Amino acid sequence: MGTSLAVYPFADIIDSTTRSTMRLLINRQLVGTFLSPRSCDATLIGDLEINIKQLLTKLDALDYVLELMNRENALH
């Protein structure tokens, strides 16, 4: 998607949380402070489209999101 975790001031947001706050990184590779993760960090590393589809499937939300996307695409 981009380099948001490397561009300031946005890059500072991820480090502004307390150490006990769960953080989730969804990215092709580990970056930034996730290279030395906190105990409550979670990551989905790899292909973004595949990981999001798997996550939506586990949440039983894939069909709903695909329908939303189809409706939005039909408007444009």
N, C-alpha and C positions, 0 to 999 in steps of 0.2 A: 504494500500500500504506500510505502514511503519511508522517510527517515525521521519521523516525528520524535522518536526517542533520542535523536542526536541533535535536534534543533531547539535552541533556547528561545524563549523561556519555557516552552512546553516540556522539554527534557527534564526540568526540575520537578515536575508534578509527581512523578513516580517515587521520588525520594522524599517528598513532603509528608508522607504517611508515617504513622508510628510503626515501630518494629513489629507490633502485634496485629497490624492490619493486613488482612489477606490481600495479595496482589496476584493478578492473572495476566500472564503474557501469552498472547496468541501471535506467533510470528514464525517466519521460516527458520530462524536460528536464535540462539540465546544472545541477548545484547545487554549492554549497560550493567546495572546492578544485579541483573538476573544471572550474570556470570558467576557471582558469589551469592547464591540465593539465601533468603531468610527462611526460617523453619516453616512459615505458613505461606510461602509462595507456591503458586501453581503455574504450570506451563503447558501449552499445546504447541509443540514445535513441529514444523514441517509445512506441507502444502496447505495454504489458508483455506482454499475452497473445499478440499477433502475434509479438513478438520472441522470446519463450520457445519458441513452437511452431516458429519457423524455426531456432532454435538446436538444439532437440531433433531436428528433422528432419536437420540437418547432422551431428549426432552419431549418427544412426540409432537414436534412443532414443524417438521420439515414441510409437510403438505400445506400448512397454513402460511408459512413464509413464502413458499413458491407461488401460492395463489395471490398473495399480496404483490409479489413482484410482477406477476402476469397482468394484474389489474393496473398497476402503475405503468408498465410498458405499453399497455393498450391506450393510455391517455396521451402518450407522446409519439 
